[in-house]
Amino acid sequence: ALGHERINLWHLLTHTSGICSAFPRVPPEVVCSIGQLTNFAASQQLESLPGERVNYSICVVHSVIAALCLRADGRGRTYSQMLEEEILAPLKMRDTSLGLRKDLEARYCPVKAAWSGSGVLPPETVEAMNLLMRMPGAEIPGGGAVSTMEDLFRFVEMLRNRGELDGARILSPAMIEYASRNQTGDLRMVLMDPLLSSRNWLPTPAHIGLGFFVRGEGIIPGPFGVLNSPHSIAGMGAGGTAFWVDPQRNLSFTFLSTGLMESSRSQERLGILSDLVLSAMV
């Protein structure tokens, strides 16, 4: 037994499952298939016992979560269809899709790595997503979506409004509150250790909720500014995506970029931009 039978959805959402943290070394058709990538995950030895440590899974865990959603749904939909019908259409996010829709191709801005060398994700891996997303039927929940600033803003506003936007209820206020709690305590993010060390930064807690990063206390690298309130929640993607919601200030922030910086520099930039926004509120 490889220990997979002990993994539950909480472990997957908090990145404490022990499932493959690095981008998987598998053929493109496996990366683009939720079912095939989930089968790959089931065949691999866990990197740690479920709940033992936080080690962010860059790609694989997201497909496993998607597979669970599809199994629970049981209606024969693809994951792209589920996202469209349950989230994107109700929120009127018309320019967002998992995979590159034909009608969006002319407006697609490919991600370009603005550095060379090592990192949490090698530059060539990030740029390869531009090709993977164009494969017919590709579904990569861990990084294969396209969107616009306007659409991302609508999603984040739904979170700021405690699960509802323009009459469309996506989540309950109780679920937003629960998902926004720090679920991982003081456990550090193992994946970030080399990055922190390269900048002579001290190890820091992961502060992960259910699908979000949580600001917490202290000065911690990430998508937040120093001035964000402790209960702020955020999302961050390697392709140059970030958002946060600060409930104390009733404020949301969205960021998109196609010029990808090295991870630590990108987090510094997000922190500076966040503090500029917060400092401007008087």
ZASE-270353 format. One line per field, with one value per residue: residue in one letter; chain; x, z, y of N, C-alpha, C in turn. Coordinates in Angstrom, 3 decimals, m for minus. Layout:
rest: c(A ...)
kette: c(A ...)
n.east: c(X ...)
n.up: c(Z ...)
n.north: c(Y ...)
ca.east: c(X ...)
ca.up: c(Z ...)
ca.north: c(Y ...)
c.east: c(X ...)
c.up: c(Z ...)
c.north: c(Y ...)
//
This chain:
rest: c(A L G H E R I N L W H L L T H T S G I C S A F P R V P P E V V C S I G Q L T N F A A S Q Q L E S L P G E R V N Y S I C V V H S V I A A L C L R A D G R G R T Y S Q M L E E E I L A P L K M R D T S L G L R K D L E A R Y C P V K A A W S G S G V L P P E T V E A M N L L M R M P G A E I P G G G A V S T M E D L F R F V E M L R N R G E L D G A R I L S P A M I E Y A S R N Q T G D L R M V L M D P L L S S R N W L P T P A H I G L G F F V R G E G I I P G P F G V L N S P H S I A G M G A G G T A F W V D P Q R N L S F T F L S T G L M E S S R S Q E R L G I L S D L V L S A M V)
kette: c(A A A A A A A A A A A A A A A A A A A A A A A A A A A A A A A A A A A A A A A A A A A A A A A A A A A A A A A A A A A A A A A A A A A A A A A A A A A A A A A A A A A A A A A A A A A A A A A A A A A A A A A A A A A A A A A A A A A A A A A A A A A A A A A A A A A A A A A A A A A A A A A A A A A A A A A A A A A A A A A A A A A A A A A A A A A A A A A A A A A A A A A A A A A A A A A A A A A A A A A A A A A A A A A A A A A A A A A A A A A A A A A A A A A A A A A A A A A A A A A A A A A A A A A A A A A A A A A A A A A A A A A A A A A A A A A A A A A A A A A A A A)
n.east: c(0.844 0.489 m0.277 m2.199 m4.862 m5.435 m5.716 m7.704 m10.175 m9.599 m6.828 m5.963 m6.814 m5.365 m2.804 m1.398 m1.312 0.783 1.125 2.800 4.784 6.281 6.263 4.917 6.841 5.772 4.149 2.774 0.030 m0.859 m0.592 m2.563 m4.913 m7.353 m8.177 m6.052 m3.843 m4.600 m4.600 m1.871 m0.947 m1.950 m0.316 2.151 4.706 4.028 5.244 5.286 3.611 0.018 m1.101 1.227 3.142 3.360 3.433 3.382 1.547 2.237 0.858 m0.378 m2.157 m4.353 m5.649 m6.447 m8.300 m10.179 m10.981 m12.290 m14.435 m15.792 m16.503 m18.213 m20.184 m21.318 m22.736 m21.782 m20.489 m17.791 m14.887 m14.442 m16.988 m18.398 m17.200 m17.954 m20.793 m21.387 m19.938 m18.607 m20.550 m22.801 m21.513 m21.060 m18.615 m17.458 m15.203 m13.474 m11.963 m11.295 m8.574 m7.907 m10.346 m11.739 m12.853 m11.433 m8.833 m7.587 m7.137 m5.413 m2.738 0.402 2.282 5.410 8.556 10.598 13.114 16.042 17.263 17.070 14.230 11.050 9.326 10.721 11.656 11.156 9.183 6.985 6.520 5.891 3.281 1.803 1.624 0.535 m2.045 m3.331 m3.812 m6.201 m9.112 m7.772 m7.460 m6.335 m6.381 m4.576 m3.378 m4.137 m5.923 m7.502 m8.081 m9.462 m8.693 m11.072 m12.868 m11.585 m11.716 m14.484 m14.852 m13.331 m14.661 m17.023 m16.098 m15.390 m17.913 m18.915 m19.581 m21.477 m22.623 m24.131 m26.687 m26.182 m25.559 m22.787 m21.238 m21.828 m21.950 m21.002 m19.369 m17.380 m16.225 m15.248 m13.435 m11.562 m9.980 m6.837 m5.594 m3.351 m1.759 1.328 2.953 5.533 6.058 7.309 8.130 8.958 11.355 14.024 13.825 13.471 15.874 17.698 17.435 18.221 16.162 14.163 12.692 9.152 5.712 3.237 0.516 m2.129 m5.434 m8.588 m8.112 m7.140 m4.487 m3.686 m3.322 m2.408 m0.175 2.885 5.789 5.696 6.693 4.790 1.564 0.491 0.540 2.547 0.772 m1.740 m4.682 m4.831 m6.722 m6.995 m7.398 m5.974 m5.148 m2.763 m0.860 1.531 1.738 1.552 m0.627 m2.682 m4.629 m6.343 m8.454 m9.383 m11.017 m11.364 m10.988 m12.816 m12.101 m10.949 m8.402 m6.841 m4.610 m2.883 m0.423 1.683 4.346 6.585 8.173 11.022 10.200 10.551 11.052 8.716 6.888 7.807 7.189 4.372 3.845 4.738 3.029 0.590 0.868 1.076 m1.515 m3.000 m1.887 m2.829 m5.387 m7.280)
n.up: c(0.000 m0.784 0.763 m0.149 0.426 2.754 2.199 2.132 1.035 2.388 2.836 0.188 m0.590 1.159 0.489 1.819 1.252 0.365 m2.233 m5.381 m5.719 m7.597 m11.076 m13.129 m14.702 m17.314 m20.382 m22.638 m23.211 m20.934 m18.904 m19.807 m19.337 m16.997 m15.891 m16.609 m15.373 m12.727 m12.365 m12.678 m10.366 m8.439 m8.757 m7.813 m5.280 m2.189 m1.178 1.430 4.509 4.605 5.823 7.213 6.353 4.642 1.249 m1.554 m4.335 m7.587 m9.964 m10.078 m7.883 m8.297 m10.489 m9.357 m7.456 m9.250 m10.471 m8.318 m8.032 m10.446 m10.140 m7.919 m9.030 m11.162 m13.576 m16.086 m17.218 m18.615 m16.955 m17.730 m18.667 m16.264 m14.758 m16.360 m16.240 m13.495 m12.333 m14.083 m16.049 m14.361 m13.056 m15.123 m16.460 m19.197 m20.796 m19.927 m19.687 m19.252 m20.712 m24.099 m25.662 m28.970 m29.812 m28.336 m29.137 m30.811 m29.108 m27.258 m24.993 m24.841 m22.161 m21.119 m19.989 m18.000 m17.094 m16.627 m15.749 m12.592 m10.438 m8.665 m10.636 m13.663 m16.337 m18.949 m18.528 m17.727 m20.061 m21.785 m21.214 m22.842 m25.209 m24.406 m23.610 m25.986 m27.005 m28.303 m26.379 m23.977 m20.468 m17.799 m14.695 m12.875 m13.902 m16.520 m17.499 m19.092 m18.898 m18.266 m16.936 m16.160 m15.869 m13.889 m11.825 m11.344 m10.286 m7.929 m6.648 m6.065 m4.002 m2.140 m1.584 m0.018 m1.305 m3.284 m6.266 m8.064 m7.775 m8.242 m6.479 m5.398 m3.367 0.138 2.818 5.176 4.222 2.870 5.063 6.523 4.707 4.640 6.855 8.491 7.881 8.214 10.321 11.880 10.121 7.707 4.224 2.304 m0.369 m0.858 0.430 m0.896 m2.455 m0.528 0.852 m1.138 m1.229 1.206 3.061 5.935 6.967 6.639 7.838 6.046 5.916 4.798 3.612 2.703 m0.324 m0.520 0.148 3.344 5.020 7.791 10.581 10.926 8.752 5.687 2.731 m0.287 m1.926 m0.614 0.899 3.435 4.849 4.665 6.302 8.914 8.310 5.594 2.379 m0.367 m3.810 m6.014 m8.964 m10.992 m13.562 m13.532 m12.159 m9.652 m6.727 m4.039 m1.138 1.267 4.095 6.325 5.389 3.406 0.704 m2.562 m4.707 m7.806 m10.139 m13.152 m15.333 m18.150 m18.425 m16.939 m13.848 m11.887 m9.089 m6.380 m6.883 m8.151 m6.065 m4.366 m5.937 m5.982 m3.273 m2.943 m4.726 m3.508 m1.015 m1.902 m2.863 m0.480 1.104 m0.150 0.681 2.507)
n.north: c(m1.187 2.246 4.333 6.068 5.666 6.972 9.617 12.532 14.979 17.347 17.147 17.362 19.947 21.532 21.013 19.018 16.382 14.811 14.074 14.145 16.969 18.439 19.544 17.072 14.477 13.401 12.271 14.792 14.321 13.069 14.990 16.708 15.394 14.812 12.355 10.573 11.801 11.666 8.895 8.488 9.807 8.085 5.923 6.557 6.785 8.358 11.584 12.315 11.470 11.713 14.819 15.309 17.227 20.416 20.664 22.195 21.175 21.529 20.894 18.292 17.621 19.307 18.180 15.769 16.669 17.719 15.328 14.116 15.899 15.456 12.769 12.939 14.540 13.031 13.248 12.970 15.108 17.081 18.445 21.049 21.757 21.612 23.695 25.874 25.819 25.865 27.953 29.936 30.824 31.656 33.807 35.467 35.393 35.642 35.547 33.610 30.436 26.925 25.650 26.665 28.308 28.346 30.794 32.585 32.568 34.519 36.600 35.727 35.986 34.880 33.418 34.577 33.772 35.787 35.388 33.326 30.084 28.294 27.563 27.602 26.714 25.745 27.997 27.016 25.116 26.625 28.157 26.110 25.545 27.194 25.788 23.322 24.016 24.371 21.912 19.620 19.237 19.548 19.589 21.132 21.613 22.695 25.026 25.617 27.558 30.390 33.909 37.197 40.468 41.701 39.542 37.987 39.820 39.837 37.279 37.477 39.539 38.208 36.574 38.558 39.550 37.591 35.167 35.713 37.377 39.901 38.728 36.045 33.218 31.551 30.381 29.741 32.182 31.010 28.936 30.372 31.674 29.482 28.297 30.256 30.139 29.602 26.575 25.056 25.721 26.318 25.007 24.842 25.774 23.378 23.264 25.831 26.196 26.086 28.422 30.456 30.194 30.908 33.636 34.393 34.454 33.811 30.655 30.323 30.156 28.212 28.927 28.109 27.951 26.511 26.140 28.685 31.085 32.356 35.419 35.936 36.577 38.558 39.071 37.836 36.219 36.352 36.699 38.856 42.178 43.799 45.304 44.162 42.930 40.400 38.367 38.301 36.758 34.906 34.130 32.659 32.311 30.550 31.493 34.228 35.300 36.743 37.388 39.040 39.218 41.470 41.295 42.954 45.522 45.515 45.119 44.270 42.846 42.455 40.878 40.475 39.146 38.634 38.536 36.726 36.677 35.514 33.421 34.436 37.138 37.837 37.549 39.539 41.789 41.640 42.054 44.703 46.108 45.532 46.819 49.450 49.881 49.551 51.556 53.781 54.097 56.222)
ca.east: c(0.000 1.278 m0.788 m3.173 m6.193 m5.601 m5.864 m9.059 m10.242 m8.910 m5.399 m5.730 m7.003 m4.330 m1.505 m0.747 m1.594 2.007 1.151 3.807 4.802 6.885 5.545 5.187 7.572 4.900 3.845 1.806 m1.358 m1.192 m0.784 m3.792 m6.058 m7.611 m8.192 m4.724 m2.939 m5.028 m4.068 m0.433 m0.771 m2.249 0.743 3.416 4.927 3.814 6.445 5.156 2.327 m1.035 m1.177 2.518 3.802 2.801 4.317 2.461 1.570 2.123 m0.062 m1.063 m3.265 m5.514 m6.364 m7.084 m9.496 m11.138 m11.517 m13.257 m15.623 m16.498 m17.093 m19.342 m21.210 m21.963 m23.645 m21.119 m19.931 m16.355 m14.598 m14.653 m18.426 m18.797 m16.785 m18.764 m22.185 m21.534 m19.240 m18.321 m21.785 m23.530 m20.781 m20.890 m17.189 m17.594 m13.902 m12.663 m12.194 m10.241 m8.165 m8.068 m11.481 m11.475 m13.233 m10.509 m7.468 m7.015 m6.830 m4.562 m1.401 1.219 3.154 6.826 9.437 11.519 14.359 16.576 17.834 16.195 13.143 9.985 9.001 11.681 11.038 10.671 7.942 5.933 6.223 5.302 1.833 1.202 1.360 m0.345 m3.418 m3.895 m4.105 m7.656 m9.671 m6.877 m8.002 m5.242 m6.892 m3.487 m2.682 m4.478 m7.065 m7.272 m9.081 m9.178 m8.741 m12.471 m13.462 m10.980 m12.279 m15.832 m14.708 m12.828 m15.754 m17.918 m15.520 m15.511 m19.329 m19.242 m20.105 m22.562 m22.385 m25.233 m27.781 m25.730 m24.955 m21.862 m20.878 m22.490 m21.037 m20.368 m18.293 m16.301 m15.565 m14.508 m12.321 m10.605 m9.185 m5.535 m5.783 m2.066 m1.042 2.677 3.741 6.127 5.891 8.567 8.501 9.541 12.624 15.160 13.626 13.745 17.304 18.443 17.335 18.549 14.932 13.909 11.514 7.910 4.552 2.533 m0.747 m3.028 m6.818 m9.132 m8.058 m6.587 m3.452 m4.208 m2.263 m1.843 0.665 4.292 6.193 5.810 6.632 3.566 0.806 m0.005 1.417 2.728 m0.348 m2.990 m5.155 m4.484 m7.709 m7.027 m7.180 m5.393 m4.768 m1.560 m0.506 2.875 1.690 1.447 m1.966 m2.817 m5.734 m6.622 m9.609 m9.123 m12.364 m11.378 m11.113 m13.836 m11.359 m10.392 m7.242 m6.563 m3.373 m2.546 0.775 2.191 5.799 6.749 9.430 11.407 9.144 10.753 10.908 7.291 6.224 8.184 6.403 2.993 3.811 4.877 1.788 m0.467 1.057 0.743 m2.979 m3.485 m1.420 m3.601 m6.701 m7.245)
ca.up: c(0.000 m0.906 1.699 m0.774 0.993 3.898 1.720 1.947 0.304 3.183 2.529 m1.172 m0.635 1.962 m0.025 2.818 0.871 0.043 m3.668 m6.224 m5.654 m8.802 m12.328 m13.406 m15.915 m18.043 m21.716 m22.654 m23.183 m19.548 m18.205 m20.294 m19.033 m15.564 m15.531 m16.722 m14.372 m11.446 m12.326 m12.428 m8.947 m7.643 m8.948 m7.305 m3.843 m1.595 m0.699 2.888 4.957 4.582 7.000 7.886 6.003 3.525 0.087 m2.610 m5.562 m8.654 m11.036 m9.979 m6.922 m8.863 m11.321 m8.458 m6.941 m10.356 m10.627 m7.231 m8.375 m11.526 m9.578 m7.080 m9.906 m11.733 m14.672 m17.365 m17.748 m18.500 m15.919 m18.354 m18.654 m14.882 m14.413 m17.119 m15.803 m12.059 m11.864 m15.073 m16.607 m13.362 m12.739 m16.378 m16.812 m20.572 m21.455 m19.139 m20.004 m18.972 m22.077 m24.949 m26.568 m30.316 m29.951 m27.565 m29.632 m31.378 m28.014 m26.284 m24.750 m24.275 m21.029 m21.473 m18.824 m18.065 m16.408 m16.984 m14.596 m11.804 m9.719 m8.302 m11.948 m14.684 m17.357 m20.098 m18.134 m17.763 m21.448 m22.438 m21.008 m24.000 m26.200 m23.834 m23.569 m27.332 m27.383 m28.304 m25.188 m22.821 m19.207 m16.818 m13.623 m12.140 m14.614 m17.932 m17.760 m19.603 m18.385 m18.407 m15.662 m15.810 m15.392 m12.602 m10.855 m10.991 m9.394 m6.634 m6.032 m5.483 m2.716 m1.231 m1.221 0.769 m2.104 m4.186 m7.114 m8.972 m7.633 m8.427 m5.265 m5.708 m2.090 1.294 3.688 6.127 3.537 2.664 6.352 6.893 3.775 4.840 8.066 8.357 8.193 8.341 11.513 11.693 9.198 6.645 2.855 1.962 m1.741 m0.881 1.166 m1.725 m2.865 0.629 1.133 m2.176 m0.950 2.633 3.807 6.938 6.737 7.089 7.790 4.761 6.074 3.720 3.921 1.765 m1.648 m0.432 1.101 4.391 5.383 9.108 11.184 10.549 7.404 5.011 1.272 m0.874 m2.722 0.226 1.397 4.887 5.428 4.626 7.593 9.105 7.764 4.132 1.644 m1.682 m4.744 m6.751 m9.965 m11.557 m14.842 m13.370 m11.676 m8.202 m6.206 m2.622 m0.539 2.640 4.647 7.290 4.623 2.378 m0.505 m3.373 m5.532 m8.841 m10.879 m14.238 m16.084 m19.018 m18.304 m15.681 m13.131 m10.953 m8.073 m5.244 m7.386 m8.406 m4.779 m3.924 m6.713 m5.504 m1.963 m3.126 m5.317 m2.497 m0.027 m2.550 m2.856 0.889 1.596 m0.799 1.319 3.640)
ca.north: c(0.000 3.465 5.325 6.961 5.462 7.881 10.999 13.041 16.249 18.367 17.034 17.852 21.397 22.200 20.565 18.166 14.993 14.080 13.781 14.792 18.431 19.007 19.314 15.652 14.102 12.483 12.795 15.898 13.870 12.718 16.266 17.336 14.537 14.695 10.942 9.968 12.361 11.102 7.526 8.622 10.133 6.893 4.927 7.071 6.827 9.675 12.266 12.368 10.952 12.729 15.664 15.436 18.474 21.172 20.701 22.606 20.383 22.519 20.520 17.005 17.616 19.997 17.211 14.802 17.346 17.759 13.974 13.935 16.685 14.768 11.548 13.343 15.102 11.861 13.596 12.769 16.346 17.300 19.436 22.362 22.014 21.857 25.053 26.822 25.822 26.102 29.155 30.978 31.390 32.456 35.034 36.213 35.415 35.164 35.439 32.687 29.028 25.958 25.381 27.853 28.230 28.848 32.198 33.414 32.387 35.750 37.534 35.039 36.542 33.802 33.724 34.595 33.830 36.925 35.038 32.015 29.396 27.441 28.206 26.670 26.156 26.183 28.848 26.248 24.447 27.639 28.513 24.942 25.583 27.852 24.745 22.302 24.516 24.327 20.533 19.390 18.613 19.671 20.078 21.192 22.473 23.327 26.091 25.651 28.434 31.741 34.836 38.624 41.184 41.940 38.294 37.641 40.761 39.389 36.124 37.941 40.288 37.209 36.193 39.705 39.643 36.398 34.066 36.108 38.548 40.256 37.777 34.657 32.687 30.468 29.766 30.340 32.931 30.091 28.220 31.341 31.888 28.272 28.113 31.346 29.920 28.951 25.160 24.352 26.162 26.870 24.189 25.654 25.291 22.715 23.615 27.172 26.247 26.519 29.816 31.308 30.112 31.629 35.072 34.556 34.683 32.788 29.808 30.951 29.261 28.164 29.665 27.708 27.629 25.531 26.744 30.033 31.456 33.232 36.364 35.688 37.612 38.540 39.470 36.552 36.347 35.843 37.667 39.942 43.214 43.847 46.043 43.406 42.458 38.988 37.439 38.393 35.511 35.185 33.086 33.060 31.324 30.688 32.175 35.669 35.614 36.885 38.188 38.900 39.882 41.906 41.507 44.056 46.766 45.296 45.482 43.182 43.206 41.460 41.139 39.556 39.504 37.571 38.552 35.999 36.864 34.449 33.366 35.338 38.512 38.028 37.750 40.889 42.750 41.607 42.689 46.155 46.610 45.437 47.884 50.720 49.984 49.730 52.859 54.844 54.192 57.161)
c.east: c(0.885 0.793 m1.851 m4.558 m6.464 m5.879 m7.338 m9.013 m9.540 m7.415 m5.090 m5.807 m5.925 m2.919 m0.696 m0.936 m0.337 2.118 2.165 3.736 5.326 5.983 5.899 5.943 6.812 4.636 2.777 0.358 m1.804 m1.449 m2.140 m5.053 m6.221 m7.558 m6.813 m3.762 m3.312 m4.530 m2.561 m0.176 m0.979 m1.144 2.065 3.493 4.691 5.129 6.456 3.800 1.276 m1.116 0.145 3.202 3.099 3.824 3.455 2.646 1.249 1.032 m0.954 m2.284 m4.521 m6.328 m7.058 m8.355 m10.576 m11.778 m12.544 m14.556 m16.459 m17.176 m18.321 m20.501 m22.012 m22.894 m22.998 m20.563 m18.410 m16.128 m14.789 m16.132 m18.916 m18.430 m17.666 m20.167 m22.348 m20.942 m19.178 m19.581 m22.577 m22.849 m20.536 m19.410 m17.052 m16.261 m12.934 m12.986 m11.018 m9.811 m8.496 m9.214 m11.139 m11.766 m12.322 m9.086 m6.835 m6.585 m5.847 m3.176 m0.539 2.098 4.606 7.660 10.467 12.793 14.814 17.181 16.791 15.110 12.134 9.473 10.041 10.982 10.452 9.375 6.771 5.538 5.612 3.787 1.124 0.826 0.374 m1.803 m4.103 m4.206 m5.612 m8.111 m8.827 m7.617 m6.902 m5.688 m5.800 m2.739 m3.068 m5.666 m6.614 m8.395 m8.671 m9.224 m10.185 m13.122 m12.896 m11.527 m13.673 m15.764 m14.295 m13.883 m16.794 m17.412 m15.659 m16.936 m19.833 m20.024 m21.158 m22.163 m23.554 m26.353 m27.410 m25.002 m24.106 m21.504 m21.653 m21.486 m20.309 m19.211 m17.110 m15.516 m14.715 m13.274 m11.224 m9.759 m7.837 m5.664 m4.477 m1.213 0.297 3.552 4.286 5.867 7.222 9.053 9.234 10.919 13.807 15.053 13.963 15.233 18.119 18.436 17.722 17.333 14.719 12.718 10.270 6.766 3.850 1.239 m1.708 m4.413 m7.298 m9.226 m7.471 m5.283 m4.086 m3.071 m1.623 m1.017 2.094 4.527 6.557 5.758 5.345 2.826 0.318 1.032 1.581 1.488 m1.678 m3.386 m4.951 m5.449 m7.863 m6.747 m6.700 m5.272 m3.596 m1.198 0.841 2.878 1.543 0.071 m1.947 m4.080 m5.732 m7.891 m9.250 m10.473 m12.441 m11.574 m12.177 m13.285 m10.879 m9.315 m7.042 m5.341 m3.194 m1.304 1.158 3.714 6.177 8.137 9.765 10.534 9.342 10.593 9.435 6.535 6.569 7.345 4.961 2.861 3.876 3.591 0.650 m0.348 0.785 m0.768 m3.489 m3.074 m2.227 m4.984 m6.611 m8.668)
c.up: c(0.000 0.030 1.135 m0.142 2.191 3.475 1.610 1.271 1.061 2.900 1.149 m1.228 0.134 1.536 1.047 2.489 0.682 m1.420 m4.360 m6.225 m6.941 m10.015 m12.816 m14.713 m16.630 m19.421 m21.658 m22.550 m21.788 m18.735 m18.555 m19.973 m17.524 m15.121 m15.552 m15.667 m12.967 m11.298 m12.077 m10.952 m8.070 m7.723 m8.307 m5.781 m3.322 m1.106 0.820 3.253 4.914 5.910 7.678 7.604 4.824 2.397 m1.144 m3.866 m6.738 m9.663 m10.690 m9.071 m7.497 m9.756 m10.470 m7.859 m8.019 m10.571 m9.542 m7.526 m9.441 m11.024 m8.730 m7.926 m10.575 m12.902 m16.042 m17.989 m17.734 m17.399 m16.462 m18.359 m17.247 m14.453 m15.093 m16.522 m14.337 m11.600 m12.930 m15.631 m15.569 m13.031 m13.967 m16.714 m18.227 m21.282 m20.679 m19.544 m19.526 m20.305 m22.927 m25.930 m27.907 m30.432 m29.173 m28.128 m30.112 m30.295 m27.010 m26.198 m24.116 m23.136 m21.470 m20.210 m19.008 m17.276 m16.917 m15.741 m13.859 m11.129 m9.307 m9.545 m12.948 m15.761 m18.522 m19.785 m18.204 m19.200 m22.214 m22.265 m22.168 m25.077 m25.673 m23.862 m24.928 m27.794 m27.306 m27.032 m23.941 m21.619 m18.154 m15.695 m12.869 m12.928 m16.064 m18.274 m18.361 m19.090 m18.720 m17.026 m15.207 m15.242 m14.034 m11.505 m10.421 m10.039 m7.994 m5.909 m5.426 m4.114 m1.700 m0.726 m0.532 m0.038 m3.120 m5.010 m8.068 m8.955 m7.829 m7.159 m5.633 m4.450 m0.971 2.084 4.672 5.483 3.262 3.953 6.734 6.015 3.984 6.095 7.717 8.822 8.525 9.501 11.194 10.780 8.067 5.284 2.378 0.576 m1.813 m0.228 0.300 m2.148 m1.720 0.926 0.131 m1.955 0.494 3.455 4.781 6.535 7.337 7.038 6.439 4.795 4.925 4.278 2.974 0.382 m1.670 0.360 2.090 4.879 6.727 9.605 10.643 9.134 6.640 3.504 0.728 m1.615 m1.934 0.420 2.896 5.550 5.349 6.022 7.700 8.464 6.244 3.516 0.245 m2.509 m5.563 m7.726 m10.592 m12.887 m14.751 m12.930 m10.167 m7.887 m4.694 m2.255 0.898 3.282 5.629 6.589 3.531 0.998 m1.234 m4.305 m6.549 m9.644 m11.941 m14.955 m16.976 m19.067 m16.958 m15.096 m12.322 m9.706 m6.930 m5.668 m7.653 m7.112 m4.186 m4.636 m6.220 m4.141 m2.057 m3.694 m4.298 m1.476 m0.614 m2.543 m1.456 1.468 1.019 m0.181 2.559 4.000)
c.north: c(1.244 4.568 6.241 6.841 6.378 9.324 11.370 14.413 17.372 18.345 17.619 19.376 22.156 21.808 19.830 16.690 14.166 13.704 14.685 16.321 19.063 18.800 17.913 15.431 12.993 13.075 13.888 15.440 13.448 13.984 16.869 16.548 14.395 13.240 10.313 10.508 11.874 9.672 7.534 8.888 8.908 5.848 5.326 7.008 8.246 10.265 12.409 11.782 12.055 13.488 15.946 16.766 19.133 21.190 20.946 21.757 21.302 22.179 19.331 17.046 18.266 19.052 16.157 15.404 17.402 16.397 13.665 14.686 15.982 13.507 11.893 13.870 13.992 12.119 13.484 14.027 16.297 18.336 20.851 22.736 22.336 23.278 26.096 26.944 26.219 27.438 30.248 31.624 32.185 33.781 35.909 36.427 34.844 34.943 34.553 31.260 28.191 25.383 26.601 27.652 28.861 30.340 33.141 33.400 33.690 36.736 36.941 35.684 35.456 34.287 33.598 34.725 34.932 36.661 33.679 31.390 28.599 28.265 27.167 25.965 26.647 27.006 28.056 25.508 25.413 27.952 27.346 24.902 26.267 26.842 23.711 22.745 24.464 22.907 20.297 18.671 18.742 20.250 19.987 22.124 23.220 24.379 26.250 26.518 29.760 32.637 36.262 39.268 41.389 40.687 37.891 38.547 40.330 38.195 36.576 38.773 39.349 36.776 37.329 39.854 38.378 35.370 34.418 37.322 38.729 39.218 36.323 34.203 31.467 29.681 30.452 31.168 32.027 29.340 29.138 31.532 30.679 28.089 29.149 31.193 29.291 27.506 24.444 24.849 26.801 26.010 25.056 25.006 24.709 23.130 24.949 27.243 26.685 27.984 30.759 31.353 30.923 33.138 35.400 34.974 33.530 31.918 30.457 29.948 29.336 28.973 29.357 27.403 26.545 26.165 28.136 30.035 32.435 34.127 36.036 36.865 37.524 39.019 38.206 36.770 35.738 36.932 38.868 41.042 43.088 44.434 45.310 42.944 40.945 37.998 37.560 37.029 35.844 33.922 33.590 31.952 31.614 31.431 33.676 36.133 35.780 37.666 38.079 39.643 40.205 42.219 42.665 45.392 46.675 45.642 44.230 43.725 42.094 41.878 40.063 40.063 38.336 37.565 37.978 36.201 35.613 34.563 34.353 36.798 38.826 38.292 39.115 41.943 42.806 42.284 44.204 46.752 46.597 46.558 49.267 50.945 50.302 51.083 54.015 55.024 55.084 57.579)
//
